[in-house]
Each structure stands twice: as C-alpha cells, then as structure tokens.
Amino acid sequence: MAGVDFIDQVKIFVRAGHGGAGSRHFRRERFIPKGGPDGGNGGRGGHIILHGNSHLTTLLDFRYRKHLVAPHGIPGKGNQQTGANAVDLVIDVPLGTVVKTEEGIFKGEITQHGEKLRVAKGGRGGLGNTHFKSPANQAPQFAQQGEQGEHFTLLLELKLLADVGLVGLPNAGKSTLLSVLSAARPKIGHYAFTTLVPNLGVVSYQPQQSFVMA
C-alpha cells in the first residue's frame, strides 16, 4: 500500500480583521477653543496569509485549528493620529497545498518554500472627520467606520503518499486501529467489508513529526 496517492483535505473558516474606525475629534487647546476637525484615520485590519513551509508534510495542525481570525485595526485618534494597522495572521502550510472556496472555486496553490498567498483581505480603516471638512461644512460631526474583513469557509487539499499501509482479513480491526492512532474517523462496523475505499490518517508521534497511514 505504501506509495499510493491520497488527498488530505480539511475545511477551515477564515475571518480577516476589520478596519479601525476613523476619529471624530476637534482640536481643543487653551488658546484655541474652537479648533477645526483633526480626527485621524483608522488602521487596516489584519490579512490572513498562508505561507509555504517545506518542513511540513501534512495538514494535521488544521484538524485542531478550524477557525483562523486576524486582529482588527486600531481606531484613529485626535491630532490626526492614524491608528496602527493590525498584524497579519500568517499560517504555515506544506508545499503543494491547494486552496479552494467551499463551492470548489480555485484560489491558489502553495508550491515553493516561503511563498505567500493572501486568502482573506483585512478591512480598510475608516477616514477621520478631518477628511470631510469643506467650505460648506467646516466642523463635520462624523467619521467613517472601518470596513469589515473578508470571511468565508475554505477547503485546503494536499496530495500525499501513504507511508504505511494496513492490510488484513475483513473485520480484523484495521479501521479501529487507524482511528486510535490518528485523527481519522473511518466507518467501523461489526461486519465484513465495512471499508469500501481506503481511509487516510496522519499519525503524529513527536512535535512536528508525523507519517501517513492508510
């Protein structure tokens, strides 16, 4: 059985960060009681980025991390201070990882070490009230809210070679053993030929160490 191709597949939910709100602020100083608007812009929300890592061989980590959420941008402040952009959420994936939408639309593939693929875009920060000043409105009382970050469900696929194969008589406990050693959940029944197609499981035995069992 070793050397046979299988597809390791996992479904995850990603949510990029929202942009920070713009500031509705006016300059107020001791000798300038009626200063103009000086609200700063909000910062950008964090992107979600997949990063190719040649040291990884499976999607095992995503079995326990189904939701990826990036931080939000920081709101703007007075004195035209722009809020800080959020830190992007960068997640390592093995080379050969294919990214699709839940509907099966191809979004990209990671093929090289260090390659990056943005899978969810962070929201733009809102504009502060200083941007809305005009001759007709010299004291705007409003500012923009930040845009929402993208969010959706993604399907990650990785073609694998099985390192170990379990072969035995019907109803001998092969699926049960696979379910105990890995996170796989094959159909288990007390009758022959319960398993009609090969099942794949990733067995983790040390940090960052694993092998594929079929």
N, C-alpha and C positions, 0 to 999 in steps of 0.2 A: 504493500500500500504506500510505502514511502516514495516521495517524488510525484505524487498526484496533485494536480492543481485544485485549490478550493478558494472560495471567496469569503473572506472575513468581512462582515458587514455590521455596522452599528448606526443607530439613529440618535441624533442629538438635537437639542434645542439651543439656539444661539440668540442672544439679545445684546446688541451694541448699546453703548451708553447714550443717554440723552444729552443734548447740549445744555449748557448752563444758561440761566435767564439773564437778560440784559438788566442793567440797573436803572431805576427811576430815581435819580438823585439830582439835587441842585446845590450849587456852590453856596456855602454859608460860612462867612468869616466875620470877624469882629467889625471890620470897617466896610464889608461888602455884604450887607444884609439881604440883598436881592440879586445874588449872582445867578448866572444862567445855568442851564442844564449841563451836568458833567458826568452823567451815568456811563459807566464802561460796558463793554460787550461781555457776554458770557463765553466761556471756553467750550471747545469742541468735546463731544462725548467720545469715549474710547472705541476704537475699532476692535473687531475680533479677527485675528490673523492666524492662519495655520503656517507652521514653519517646518521645513523638511529636516529630519534628523536621521542620518544614516545608521546611527547606533540602535534605533528602534526597529523592531521586526513585526510587531502586531499592533492591533487596535485595542489591546487588553485594557489600557487605562480608561478608555471611554465606557467600559462596562460599568464603572463605578462613578463616572462623572458625566451624567446625561445632560446637565444644564451648564452652559457657558454664558456668563453675564459680565459684561465690561462695565467699568465705573463711569459715572456721569461727569460732565464738565462742571467746572466751578462757576458760580454766578459772578457777574461783573460787580464792581464797586464804584463809589464816588471818585471824583478827581480823575475820571476817565481811565480807571484801572480795569484792564481786561482780566477776566477770570482765567485761571490756568486750564489748559487742555488736559483731559483725562489721560492716564497712561493706557496704552493699548494692551489688550489681553492677547498674548502670543502663546500659542499651544503647539508643542512639538508633535509631529506625526511621522510615521515611517515613509520612506520613499515608495512611490507607486500608489499613494492614496488618491483615490478619485472622489471628488465632491459633487454631489447632485442634490437637487431640491427634492422634497417629498414627492413631487409629481414626476421625478425622473429627469428633470432638465439638467444638463451638464453645466457645472460652474467652474471647473478647473481640475487640474491634477498636479500633484507634487512629485517631481521626478529627480530633483537634484538637492544635495545637501546644502542647507542654508537658503533654499528658495522659499519665498513668502507668497501667500495667497490670502488676500483680504476677502473674507466670506460674509462679513456684516459691517456696514458702514456706520460710524458714530454720527449722531445728530449735530448739526451746525449750532453754534452758540447764538443766542438772541442778541439783537442790537440794543444798546443803551439809548436813553432818551436824548442824548446829545445829537444823535443822527437824525432826529425828527424835528429839529429846530428849523424854522423858516421865518421869513418876514411876517407871514400871517399868523404864525404860532411860535412865539419866542420862548414859551415856557411849556413845552409838551409834557403832559402828565402821564405818559405811557411809555413802555419799553416792550420789546419782544420777548416772548418766552422762547426757550431753546427748542430746536426740532427734536423729535423722537428718533432714537436709533433704530436701525433695521432689526427685525426679529422674525425668525421663521425656523422651521424644522429642516435639518439637513441629513442626508444619507452619506455616510463615509464607507467606501468599499476598498478593500485591499486584497489583491490576489496573493495567495500563499501556497507554499509547498508543505505538504504534511511531512513532519519529521518522523513520526511514529504511527504505525497502524495497528489497530486491534482486530485480529481475525480469530474466529472461533465458531463453535457449533451454535445453532439457533437457541435463543433463550439462555445463553450461558452467563449473561451479566455484563456484556461489553458496554452497552449504553449506560448501565448503572455505574460502572467504573469510571466512564468518561464524565458523568455528571458529578461524581465525587471529587475527581482530580482537577476539574476545570469548572468554569462558569457556564459551560454549555448545559442546555436543558432539553436533551433529546426525549422523544416519546419512549416511555417504559411501560411494558405490559407483560403479563404472565402468559404469553402465548408466543409461538414461533413466528418469525418474520415480522416482528413489531417495527423494526427499522427497515424501510424500503429504499432509502437513499443514504449515502454516507453522512455522518454528522461530524462537525468540526469543533474542537475545543482547544483553547490556549492554556497550557499548564505553566503557572508561574511558581518557580522554586527558590528564587532569590530576588532581591531588588534589582530591577532592570534585566532579569534573566528569565527566559521562558522558552518553551518549544510548543509545536503544534501537534496535536494528536487527533487522529481520525478513526 
